Amino acid sequence: MLGEFPLLLAPMEDVSDPPFRAVCKEGGADLMYTEFISSEGLIRDAAKSRQKLDIFEYERPIGIQLFGGDIGNMVQSAEIATAVNPDLIDINYGCPVKAVACRGAGAALLQDIPKMVQMTAEIVKATHLPVTVKTRLGWDDNTKNVVEVAERLQDIGIKALTIHGRTRVQMYKGSADWTLIGKIKENPRMHIPIFGNGDIDSPQKALEYKNRYGVDGLMIGRAAIGAPWFFNEIKHYFKTGELLPPPEMIERVNITRKHLDFSIRWKGDKLGIFEMRRHYTNYFKGTPDFKPFRTRLVEAMTQDEVNSILDEVVETFSEVTVV
């Protein structure tokens, strides 16, 4: 289903929504995840959490990612998620942000491995779908327990494990350390796919880490923001050893239009245009003297207005190469 060496789109809060996933799918992503969804929010039937369950046929294979600190709530939310028929359920044991970790969810479970194992086991029992996990190396430098975590989670039935090469305390600072990810791949007890995550920001690095650490696939997060074509760039480099030239301005604009169109179709005119505003800077990053256009794009109130400004962008920057 996923091919020999899949490239996964990370579940990123306020980024990995259906419109962004649509352009990443076109850009070569093999497996994508929803934004992480609060188990408590699902059980309370909170509108924002429910909307994050929206998945579409063109996205498949797609996983729904859940987080929470209460085992009963997580089981119930897994049952709710299963009913919308994703391809898998993913459990978030990696989110480092305080609002999540302080509620005993996300990376907080790295401080309570028995509870993590129990929670995972109950979720595996509660759904017929494959269950996967995303986690980190450990809570801090003194508790890098992911090698033990990997074995124990595999033993209770998870089908794949994604590891971000940082501790919770690191947040997103410093460099990702893939050494332990490589050790898990070398562990003769391990037989499930292991996906690596953290700092893959170029096709060259993707190939280097694939070869050095022996992972079964890569999860891409921040590098895909503003560059949903990044997955195809990696695939091209793997196949040919050559870098694709950066997209020309007309290509960037066309992808921006597609993203906007999906956003409006999914969320309606007003919210679709509003939520698209965070993406303009990223799509045109590195374009010289772009600030006046960005300001106008952010202030535009209608799709026609945005498209008119994008027409001007093509005319103004058609000869500019953005690196």
C-alpha positions as CSV (number, residue, x, y, z in Angstrom):
1,M,0.0,0.0,0.0
2,L,2.8,2.4,0.9
3,G,5.6,1.5,-1.5
4,E,9.1,0.5,-0.7
5,F,10.2,3.6,1.2
6,P,7.2,5.8,2.1
7,L,7.4,9.5,2.8
8,L,4.9,10.5,5.5
9,L,3.4,14.0,6.2
10,A,3.6,14.7,9.9
11,P,0.5,15.6,11.9
12,M,1.0,19.4,12.5
13,E,-1.4,21.4,14.6
14,D,-3.1,24.2,12.5
15,V,-1.2,23.0,9.4
16,S,-2.1,19.4,8.4
17,D,-5.7,20.1,7.6
18,P,-7.4,18.7,4.5
19,P,-6.5,21.6,2.2
20,F,-2.8,21.3,3.1
21,R,-3.0,17.5,2.9
22,A,-4.5,17.8,-0.6
23,V,-1.5,19.8,-2.0
24,C,1.0,17.5,-0.2
25,K,-0.7,14.5,-1.7
26,E,-0.2,16.0,-5.1
27,G,3.4,16.8,-4.0
28,G,4.2,13.2,-3.4
29,A,3.3,12.4,0.2
30,D,2.6,8.6,0.6
31,L,0.8,8.6,4.0
32,M,-0.7,11.5,5.8
33,Y,-2.1,12.2,9.2
34,T,-4.8,14.5,10.5
35,E,-3.8,17.2,12.9
36,F,-3.8,15.7,16.4
37,I,-7.2,15.4,17.9
38,S,-8.0,15.7,21.6
39,S,-9.8,12.6,22.9
40,E,-11.6,14.8,25.4
41,G,-12.8,17.1,22.6
42,L,-14.1,14.2,20.6
43,I,-16.0,12.8,23.6
44,R,-17.5,16.2,24.4
45,D,-18.4,16.5,20.7
46,A,-16.5,19.7,20.4
47,A,-17.0,21.2,16.9
48,K,-13.3,21.8,16.3
49,S,-12.3,18.3,17.3
50,R,-15.1,16.7,15.2
51,Q,-14.1,18.8,12.1
52,K,-10.6,17.4,12.3
53,L,-12.1,13.9,11.6
54,D,-12.9,15.0,8.1
55,I,-11.0,12.8,5.7
56,F,-11.5,12.4,1.9
57,E,-11.0,9.5,-0.5
58,Y,-8.2,11.2,-2.5
59,E,-6.1,11.4,0.7
60,R,-5.8,7.7,1.3
61,P,-4.0,6.2,3.0
62,I,-4.7,8.5,5.9
63,G,-4.3,8.1,9.6
64,I,-6.2,9.9,12.4
65,Q,-4.0,10.9,15.3
66,L,-5.3,11.1,18.8
67,F,-3.9,12.4,22.1
68,G,-5.1,12.3,25.7
69,G,-4.1,11.4,29.2
70,D,-7.1,9.3,30.2
71,I,-7.2,5.7,29.1
72,G,-11.0,5.4,29.0
73,N,-11.3,8.6,27.0
74,M,-8.6,7.5,24.5
75,V,-10.4,4.2,24.0
76,Q,-13.7,5.9,23.4
77,S,-12.1,8.4,21.0
78,A,-10.5,5.6,19.1
79,E,-13.9,4.0,18.6
80,I,-15.3,7.4,17.4
81,A,-12.3,7.8,15.0
82,T,-12.7,4.2,13.7
83,A,-16.3,5.0,12.7
84,V,-15.2,7.5,10.1
85,N,-13.1,4.8,8.4
86,P,-9.5,6.0,8.2
87,D,-6.7,3.6,7.2
88,L,-5.2,3.6,10.7
89,I,-5.3,5.2,14.1
90,D,-2.1,6.9,15.4
91,I,-1.4,7.7,19.0
92,N,0.5,10.9,19.9
93,Y,3.1,10.2,22.6
94,G,5.4,12.9,21.3
95,C,3.8,16.4,21.4
96,P,6.0,18.5,23.7
97,V,3.8,21.6,24.1
98,K,2.8,22.5,27.7
99,A,-0.9,22.6,27.0
100,V,-0.8,18.9,26.0
101,A,2.0,17.6,28.2
102,C,0.7,19.3,31.4
103,R,-2.5,17.4,31.0
104,G,-0.7,14.1,31.1
105,A,-0.9,13.6,27.3
106,G,1.5,13.6,24.4
107,A,5.1,13.4,25.4
108,A,4.1,13.3,29.1
109,L,3.4,9.6,28.7
110,L,7.2,9.1,28.3
111,Q,7.4,9.6,32.1
112,D,4.9,6.8,32.7
113,I,5.8,3.9,30.4
114,P,3.5,1.4,32.1
115,K,0.5,3.7,31.5
116,M,1.6,4.3,27.9
117,V,1.7,0.5,27.4
118,Q,-1.6,0.0,29.0
119,M,-3.3,2.8,27.0
120,T,-1.9,1.5,23.8
121,A,-3.0,-2.1,24.5
122,E,-6.5,-0.9,25.2
123,I,-6.7,1.1,22.0
124,V,-5.4,-1.8,20.0
125,K,-8.2,-3.9,21.4
126,A,-10.8,-1.2,20.8
127,T,-10.3,-1.0,17.0
128,H,-10.0,-3.3,14.0
129,L,-7.7,-0.8,12.3
130,P,-3.9,-0.8,12.5
131,V,-2.7,1.2,15.4
132,T,0.6,3.2,15.1
133,V,2.5,5.4,17.5
134,K,4.5,8.6,17.2
135,T,6.9,9.4,20.1
136,R,10.2,11.0,21.0
137,L,13.5,9.7,22.4
138,G,12.4,10.3,26.0
139,W,11.4,13.0,28.4
140,D,15.0,14.4,28.8
141,D,18.6,13.4,28.3
142,N,18.5,11.2,31.4
143,T,15.4,9.2,30.3
144,K,16.0,8.3,26.7
145,N,13.9,5.2,27.0
146,V,12.7,4.8,23.4
147,V,14.5,1.5,22.8
148,E,12.5,-0.1,25.6
149,V,9.3,1.7,24.5
150,A,9.7,0.4,21.0
151,E,9.9,-3.2,22.1
152,R,7.0,-3.0,24.6
153,L,4.7,-1.2,22.1
154,Q,5.5,-3.7,19.4
155,D,4.8,-6.6,21.8
156,I,1.2,-5.3,22.4
157,G,0.4,-5.0,18.8
158,I,1.2,-1.7,17.2
159,K,1.9,-1.9,13.5
160,A,4.5,0.9,13.0
161,L,6.4,3.4,15.1
162,T,7.5,6.9,14.2
163,I,10.3,8.4,16.3
164,H,11.2,12.1,16.5
165,G,14.9,12.4,17.3
166,R,14.5,14.9,20.2
167,T,13.5,14.6,23.8
168,R,10.4,16.4,25.2
169,V,12.7,18.9,27.0
170,Q,14.4,19.8,23.7
171,M,11.0,20.8,22.2
172,Y,12.1,21.7,18.6
173,K,15.5,23.2,19.6
174,G,18.9,21.9,18.8
175,S,19.5,19.1,16.3
176,A,17.6,15.9,16.1
177,D,19.7,12.9,17.2
178,W,18.8,9.8,15.1
179,T,21.3,7.5,16.8
180,L,18.7,5.7,19.0
181,I,16.4,5.4,15.9
182,G,19.2,3.5,14.2
183,K,19.7,1.3,17.3
184,I,16.0,0.4,17.2
185,K,16.3,-0.6,13.5
186,E,19.3,-2.8,14.4
187,N,17.5,-4.5,17.2
188,P,16.9,-8.1,16.0
189,R,13.7,-8.2,18.2
190,M,12.0,-5.4,16.1
191,H,10.1,-6.3,13.0
192,I,7.5,-3.5,12.6
193,P,8.4,-0.5,10.3
194,I,10.3,2.3,12.0
195,F,9.9,5.8,10.6
196,G,12.4,8.6,11.4
197,N,11.4,12.2,12.0
198,G,13.3,15.4,12.7
199,D,15.3,17.9,10.6
200,I,14.8,16.3,7.2
201,D,15.1,19.5,5.3
202,S,16.8,18.6,2.0
203,P,16.7,15.6,-0.4
204,Q,20.4,15.1,0.3
205,K,19.8,14.7,4.0
206,A,16.8,12.4,3.4
207,L,19.1,10.0,1.4
208,E,21.9,10.3,3.9
209,Y,19.6,9.5,6.9
210,K,17.9,6.7,5.0
211,N,21.2,5.0,4.3
212,R,22.9,5.8,7.7
213,Y,20.0,4.8,10.0
214,G,18.3,2.1,7.9
215,V,14.7,3.4,8.7
216,D,11.7,2.1,6.7
217,G,10.5,5.6,5.8
218,L,10.7,9.3,6.7
219,M,8.2,11.6,8.3
220,I,8.4,15.2,7.0
221,G,7.0,18.1,9.0
222,R,8.2,21.7,8.9
223,A,10.1,21.3,5.6
224,A,6.8,20.7,3.8
225,I,5.2,24.0,5.0
226,G,5.2,26.3,2.0
227,A,6.8,23.5,-0.1
228,P,4.3,20.6,-0.4
229,W,6.3,19.5,-3.5
230,F,9.2,18.5,-1.2
231,F,8.2,14.9,-1.2
232,N,8.6,14.6,-5.0
233,E,11.9,16.4,-4.7
234,I,13.1,13.7,-2.4
235,K,11.8,10.9,-4.6
236,H,13.4,12.4,-7.7
237,Y,16.8,12.7,-5.8
238,F,16.5,9.1,-4.6
239,K,15.9,7.9,-8.2
240,T,18.3,10.1,-10.1
241,G,20.8,11.6,-7.7
242,E,19.9,15.0,-9.1
243,L,18.1,17.9,-7.5
244,L,14.9,19.2,-9.2
245,P,15.1,22.9,-9.9
246,P,13.0,25.0,-7.5
247,P,9.4,25.6,-8.7
248,E,9.0,28.6,-10.9
249,M,6.7,31.4,-9.7
250,I,3.8,30.2,-11.9
251,E,4.0,26.8,-10.2
252,R,4.1,28.3,-6.7
253,V,1.1,30.5,-7.6
254,N,-0.9,27.6,-9.0
255,I,-0.3,25.5,-5.9
256,T,-1.3,28.5,-3.7
257,R,-4.5,28.8,-5.7
258,K,-5.3,25.1,-5.3
259,H,-4.6,25.3,-1.5
260,L,-6.9,28.4,-1.3
261,D,-9.6,26.7,-3.3
262,F,-9.6,23.6,-1.1
263,S,-9.6,25.8,2.0
264,I,-12.7,27.7,0.9
265,R,-14.5,24.5,-0.2
266,W,-13.8,22.9,3.2
267,K,-14.3,25.8,5.5
268,G,-16.4,28.3,3.5
269,D,-15.5,31.7,2.1
270,K,-14.8,33.7,5.2
271,L,-12.9,31.1,7.3
272,G,-11.2,29.5,4.3
273,I,-9.7,32.8,3.2
274,F,-8.8,33.7,6.8
275,E,-7.0,30.4,7.5
276,M,-5.1,30.6,4.3
277,R,-3.3,33.8,5.4
278,R,-0.8,31.9,7.5
279,H,0.5,30.2,4.3
280,Y,1.4,33.1,2.0
281,T,4.7,33.9,3.7
282,N,5.8,30.3,3.4
283,Y,4.8,29.8,-0.3
284,F,6.8,32.9,-1.3
285,K,9.6,32.7,1.1
286,G,12.8,33.9,-0.4
287,T,11.1,36.1,-3.1
288,P,12.8,39.5,-3.0
289,D,10.7,42.5,-2.2
290,F,7.6,40.4,-1.6
291,K,6.4,42.1,1.5
292,P,3.9,44.5,-0.1
293,F,2.3,41.6,-1.9
294,R,2.1,39.5,1.2
295,T,0.4,42.4,3.1
296,R,-2.2,42.7,0.3
297,L,-2.8,38.9,0.3
298,V,-3.3,38.9,4.0
299,E,-5.7,41.8,3.8
300,A,-7.7,40.4,0.9
301,M,-11.3,39.5,1.7
302,T,-12.5,37.5,-1.3
303,Q,-11.1,34.7,-3.4
304,D,-11.3,36.9,-6.5
305,E,-9.2,39.6,-4.8
306,V,-6.6,37.0,-3.8
307,N,-6.5,35.6,-7.3
308,S,-6.1,39.1,-8.8
309,I,-3.1,39.7,-6.5
310,L,-1.6,36.3,-7.4
311,D,-1.9,37.3,-11.1
312,E,0.2,40.4,-10.3
313,V,2.7,38.2,-8.5
314,V,3.1,36.0,-11.6
315,E,3.6,39.1,-13.8
316,T,6.1,40.8,-11.4
317,F,8.2,37.8,-10.4
318,S,8.0,35.6,-13.5
319,E,11.7,35.9,-14.1
320,V,12.7,35.5,-10.5
321,T,14.1,32.2,-9.2
322,V,13.2,31.5,-5.6
323,V,15.7,29.3,-3.9
